[in-house]
Amino acid sequence: MQKLTKAEEQVMQILWDLKKAFVKEIVAKFTEPKPAYNTVSTIIRILEKKKVVGHESFGRTHRYHPLISREAYANQSANHLIENYFGGSAENLLSFFVKEKNISAKELEEIMNQIKKS
């Protein structure tokens, strides 16, 4: 799966929330200032070429839906982050967040408990 641009990720976030949508419905979910209809339409077509969005035809209009789940994309993005910035080490990633985000011992313990539940 190809990496998505920030604009593509914004459209995907909305599409994941809506599950199925026409371009005008996607545009309506953006905060102000909303992007132009043609801009969102172009991004959707790019996402189709990247095979992360599909569509159903209704005459001359299309209703779009995600072909990948938010979880699958998050997993791929996290793996990319770990591989490219933390030497493939999830331990290095966690250490970075503990240092940079001042994660407390309590928060770290909660993270460990969530991991154990998985």
Secondary structure, 3 states (H helix, E strand, C coil): CCCCCHHHHHHHHHHHHHCCECHHHHHHHCCCCCCCHHHHHHHHHHHHHCCCEEEEEECCEEEEEECCCHHHHHHHHHHHHHHHHCCCCHHHHHHHHHHHCCCCHHHHHHHHHHHHHC
